[in-house]
Amino acid sequence: MTDGWINIALPKGRLGEKAYDIFESIGYGCPEIRESSRKLIFENAENGVRYFWVKPSDVAVYVERGAADVGVVGKDILEEKGFDIYELLDLGIGKCRMAVAGIKGSRPDPELTLRVATKFPNIARRYYRQKSREIDIIKLHGSIEIAPILGMSDVIVDIVETGTTLRENDLEVFEEIFPISARLIANRVSYKFKNGPLRAMCEKIAERI
Amino acid sequence: MNREEQVLFGMRELFERHGYRRFEMSKFEEYDFYAENRSFLSSENILTYTGLDGKLLALKPDVTLSIVKNTKGCYGSPERVYYNENVYRARKGDKEYREIMQAGLEYIGDIDTYATLEVLLLAGRSLELIDSGYILDISHMGLLAGLLEETGLGPAKQKEILTAVREKNVHELRAACAEQDVAPETAESLAFLAGIYGGLKETLPAVRKLCRGGRMEKAYEELSELCRCLEECGVSGHVNLDFSIVNDMDYYNGIIFQGFINGIPSGILSGGRYDNLVHKLGKQADAIGFAVYLDLLERFATEKKEFDTDVLLIYGDGDSPAAVAAEVRRLTDGGERVMAVRTEPRDVRFRRRLTMKDGEARK
């Protein structure tokens, strides 16, 4: 963090690759990154950038703790965990939405405690607290769609991209909670000590998107 | 002495030289005291236990509240106090309480420009004790409060906007303002204020243009006068304007500031003007102060120790204990670390190894 490099944490996977394309297009490329698939850290001494591939939900942790100066992370993760960082730009990629969904045509009984299956318990809790709805959270780690089908939950709170998974499992979106896209975040202290380079980078990205 | 102790020692000396006296306080307070002033505390979590008389007590999560409670607090006779205390609270995301070492000072009484300047300069010098490459960011609550007033939004929506300002999240700030039908001019001013970061000279003129209405004008005047003073004192190179520093508006007013050290990933110093808190506790005074979170120094600039000791001194049955002690003394006086042992330990890394022979340490 104290060196002259700009350290960038990217989420492993498609979103991270798209984000890298943006960085490359504004002159922060690191050609080696396209070659190897096992290495986790890539440097380009010419333009002083260093990239890390990390698990998407960990990007903000690396940034908050200053191991990375900036990172690219989905709004869903920022909303769920809450980090002490700067959110500098909406990159406009990885667009989807956080939504409540359930079995097509069904409507949960308003007199009963709503059983909510989700990977995002904090988002779900906050959303239903606003609506003063009593809920029972069922925290799952994947394949959330099965919960209402098996009758374990009344609804799910999850990310919906195209809606294909929902449709194929005979589910539908009941309500939208908020739209999601990838954000460029920065460590609060890096932003001060590397203000010039980071701001220049942001401006170039802002022009691209 | 480790780094924390060195810095602490330096800070105490610095504060005492400027007429601050040490404030000693008890380790705990009645819980109700904190419960009444919860939003002043940076953490919601308070470590409580039941006292012998059945009263609910709390290990102090904060020092300033206790100081203000115990101060005479009257205009006309300023009090300068400093402290170094452990406080107990959970950091955000933590599942357990921590003991956090804090040191800081409070100036309670009439706060004029000199008083504010003195506190800011001492904050700067405290940071300098840690590292010469420090940054002190300052803001003024009056500007943000003035703009928030202009939005006409309720407290819950204002909070949402404040969060966006805190994150320099200009895109969400604009979206939230648009959603709430905030006048575009106000929304743009807020977005501009959130985005500002830089030296006093470059940023102040731009801030001037935002000011509408008495509250903001007054805040701007205070800020610019202070900036002039900081410049004259020759520290403006370390000072930046940053309105993303946001503290609770029920307690803080006026100048607020935060200090950063290159290499420590979060703010290490935090302070500001908190007249509202003093008044709320029934005192006739204004106040300004800051705290330094010394526990953050633990991992800062500690050199990796290559060796556990410089000299491993081996002695045997035949060596006089007094002669071994004399050699240890000679070597330590020479600035080396010495470990005298009978046999070489397996897990100790040493620079060189000496053996006692004829009452002397030899190779």
Interface residues (C-beta under 8 A of the other chain):
Chain A: M1 T2 E64 R65 G66 A67 K81 G82 D84 I85 Y86 E87 L88 L89 D90 N187 R188 V189 S190 Y191 K192 F193 N195 R199
Chain B: K92 G93 G133 I135 D137 E167 K168 N169 V170 H171 E172 Y197 G198 N240 D242 S244 F260 I261 N262 G263 I264 P265 S266 G267
